[in-house]
């Protein structure tokens, strides 16, 4: 009976050692990044980081190219062997995009398509912020 407990313990220990968990962090702040999509080049394996920014990539082979993708960050591409040298820590760089302007059309009732462009008001960033501060938006 004791042999079975030892065998189970050894198997669990080996599986923990083989688990290769990657932690994904924000490069600037060092904070965890959750919901990062991780996939291989062939898209045969697809994973996502948990709420602690961790994902297990033990299903991927050593020479496989791995993509780390998140809507707020630039895509990070690396090999699993390189991740081992980085102690399985990935630092993602923020990527933001700014809209030039946003057009919003509001009508109290249905309007004909030809009348939509009759009146256009362009609001600056300061005007929008002021409207938000005053509770209009």
Backbone torsions as a table, in degrees:
resi	resn	phi	psi	omega
1	UNK	NA	-40.8	179.4
2	UNK	-63.2	-33.2	179.6
3	UNK	-62.0	-37.9	179.9
4	UNK	-67.0	-39.6	177.8
5	UNK	-64.6	-40.8	178.6
6	UNK	-65.6	-43.2	179.4
7	UNK	-62.5	-45.2	178.2
8	UNK	-62.7	-42.4	178.6
9	UNK	-61.2	-44.7	-179.6
10	UNK	-63.7	-44.1	179.8
11	UNK	-63.3	-42.1	177.4
12	UNK	-65.1	-40.1	179.3
13	UNK	-63.5	-44.0	179.7
14	UNK	-65.7	-40.3	179.7
15	UNK	-65.7	-35.0	177.2
16	UNK	-67.8	-39.3	178.7
17	UNK	-66.1	-35.8	-178.8
18	UNK	-78.8	-18.1	178.2
19	UNK	-65.8	126.5	-177.5
20	UNK	-115.4	96.0	-175.7
21	UNK	-98.0	129.3	179.5
22	UNK	-102.9	136.3	175.8
23	UNK	-106.8	128.5	-178.0
24	UNK	-106.9	125.5	-176.2
25	UNK	-126.1	156.6	171.9
26	UNK	-76.2	129.1	-175.7
27	UNK	-63.0	-38.1	-177.7
28	UNK	-76.2	-48.6	-171.3
29	UNK	-96.5	-22.6	-176.3
30	UNK	78.9	5.7	179.2
31	UNK	-80.1	155.4	-179.8
32	UNK	-67.5	151.1	175.5
33	UNK	-119.4	114.1	180.0
34	UNK	-96.9	163.4	179.3
35	UNK	62.6	35.8	173.9
36	UNK	-85.1	132.2	177.4
37	UNK	-85.6	130.4	178.7
38	UNK	-122.5	127.9	-179.7
39	UNK	-150.4	158.9	178.6
40	UNK	-90.5	172.7	-174.7
41	UNK	-62.5	-34.2	-178.4
42	UNK	-84.4	-4.8	-176.3
43	UNK	58.6	32.6	176.4
44	UNK	-91.1	-19.6	177.5
45	UNK	-126.7	128.7	179.1
46	UNK	-135.1	126.7	-176.4
47	UNK	-132.5	166.8	177.6
48	UNK	-140.6	139.9	177.8
49	UNK	-69.2	149.9	179.7
50	UNK	-85.5	-169.3	-178.6
51	UNK	-67.4	-13.7	177.1
52	UNK	-99.6	7.0	179.2
53	UNK	74.2	22.9	-174.9
54	UNK	-115.9	143.6	176.1
55	UNK	-143.9	144.2	178.9
56	UNK	-94.7	117.6	-178.2
57	UNK	-108.2	23.3	-177.1
58	UNK	-65.1	-16.7	177.4
59	UNK	-73.4	-18.3	-176.4
60	UNK	-90.7	145.4	-178.5
61	UNK	-80.2	164.8	-174.9
62	UNK	-62.0	-39.3	-176.2
63	UNK	-94.3	8.1	-178.0
64	UNK	-75.7	139.8	176.6
65	UNK	-83.6	129.7	-175.6
66	UNK	-118.0	135.5	178.9
67	UNK	-108.2	133.6	174.8
68	UNK	-114.2	117.7	-174.1
69	UNK	-130.7	133.5	176.4
70	UNK	-146.7	144.7	-175.1
71	UNK	-60.1	-28.2	-176.6
72	UNK	-96.6	-0.8	-174.2
73	UNK	-130.2	158.6	174.5
74	UNK	-71.1	150.8	179.7
75	UNK	-69.5	132.9	-179.9
76	UNK	-109.9	125.1	-177.9
77	UNK	-119.1	131.4	-179.0
78	UNK	-157.1	173.9	173.4
79	UNK	-103.0	155.1	179.8
80	UNK	-62.2	-36.2	179.4
81	UNK	-63.3	-34.2	177.2
82	UNK	-69.3	-37.7	178.4
83	UNK	-61.1	-35.5	178.7
84	UNK	-60.8	-41.7	179.0
85	UNK	-67.2	-23.2	179.5
86	UNK	-95.8	16.1	-178.6
87	UNK	57.9	32.4	178.2
88	UNK	57.4	39.8	175.1
89	UNK	-120.3	129.1	179.1
90	UNK	-115.9	129.8	177.0
91	UNK	-109.3	116.5	-179.5
92	UNK	-94.9	144.7	179.9
93	UNK	-99.6	132.3	179.7
94	UNK	-61.7	143.5	174.4
95	UNK	-136.3	115.0	-179.6
96	UNK	-117.0	150.0	175.6
97	UNK	-124.6	142.6	-177.7
98	UNK	-116.0	134.0	176.8
99	UNK	-80.9	139.8	177.6
100	UNK	-70.2	-53.2	177.0
101	UNK	-155.0	157.3	179.3
102	UNK	-123.1	131.7	179.3
103	UNK	-105.4	124.0	179.2
104	UNK	-120.6	127.9	177.6
105	UNK	-111.0	129.6	-179.4
106	UNK	-130.6	127.5	177.1
107	UNK	-130.0	144.7	177.7
108	UNK	-76.3	-27.6	178.6
109	UNK	-138.8	167.7	-179.7
110	UNK	-61.3	134.2	179.2
111	UNK	-118.2	156.0	175.7
112	UNK	-72.6	148.0	-176.6
113	UNK	-58.9	-32.7	-177.1
114	UNK	-71.9	-16.7	-178.1
115	UNK	-95.5	-6.9	-174.4
116	UNK	-60.5	-40.2	-174.1
117	UNK	-89.3	11.2	-177.1
118	UNK	-65.7	-45.3	-178.6
119	UNK	-122.4	122.7	179.1
120	UNK	-128.8	130.2	174.9
121	UNK	-117.6	127.9	178.6
122	UNK	-103.8	121.9	-179.6
123	UNK	-104.4	137.1	176.6
124	UNK	-80.0	170.4	178.5
125	UNK	-60.5	-41.1	-179.9
126	UNK	-64.2	-39.9	-179.8
127	UNK	-65.9	-39.7	178.7
128	UNK	-66.0	-44.2	178.9
129	UNK	-61.7	-40.4	179.2
130	UNK	-65.1	-40.8	178.4
131	UNK	-64.5	-38.1	177.6
132	UNK	-66.5	-45.4	-179.8
133	UNK	-61.4	-35.6	-179.0
134	UNK	-85.3	-1.8	176.5
135	UNK	82.1	15.6	178.4
136	UNK	-79.1	-24.6	-179.6
137	UNK	-119.0	NA	NA
